[in-house]
Amino acid sequence: MLKSVPSDIIYCDVSKGVACKVAADGIIYPNGIAKGPDNLLYQGSTLQGLVRVWEAKPDHTLKSIAEVPVSVSSDFLSI
């Protein structure tokens, strides 16, 4: 059985060197992030069977908007 180990989603700006910060923390197996036409971010979870929906804030952190249950593990999302 896989152990649920929290991970982070990191934002990096390379326009003036490399500057990275944690955009969201404590996420279980985040994988596959896609930006929708609504400017929201959709992030799959390879272990939990859900897609998280995020709003990007001006400070480059993410605000959780919703968690959508899906019947399969999701990875490599595409809108």
N, C-alpha and C positions, 0 to 999 in steps of 0.2 A: 504494500500500500504506500502511495506517495504521501510524504509529509507536506502539509501546507506551510510553506515558508513565505512570509511577506516579502515583497519587493517594492521598488520605487519606480516611478516614471520620471525620467530626467529630461529637462529642457537644456539644450546647449545653443549658445549664440556664437558663431564663428566669424561674425562680420568684423570684429576687432580683436583677433586672437581667439582663444577658447575660453568661454565663460559658461560654466554649467551650474545648474541648481536643481533641487528636487521640486518637481511640479506637483506630485502627489505621492504620498508614502503609505506603506502598510497594505499594498495591493497584493492579493494572492494570484500568482502566476500571470501577470499581465503579458499579453502577447498580441501583436498585430494591431496597430493603430491606424485608423483611416479618418480623414477629414471629410465631412459631408457637405453638401451644397448649402446647408443651414449654418455653416461655420462651427458646428459642434464636432467633437472628436468621439469616435466610436472605438472602444478597446475590447478585444476579445480576451477571454480567460481560458487557458488550455486545461484547467482543472475543474473549474466551478460550473461550467455549462451556462454561462451568461455573457452578455455584452454590456459593458458599462458605457454610459453616455456622459461626456464631460463638456463643460464650458471653459474655454481658455480665458483667464483673467488678464488684465493689462500688465500685471507683474509677472506673468508667465507661470503662474500656478494654475492648477485645475480645480474646478468646482464640480463635484458630483451632481449630476442632474437626474439620472435614473439608472436602474439595473434591470435589464431585460433578460428573463430566463429563456434559454434556448435548449433544444433537446440533444444537442451534440456539443462537444468541445469546439471552440472557435479559434481560428488562427489565420493570419494573413487576410485580414478583412479587406473588402473592396466595396466601394459605394457605387 
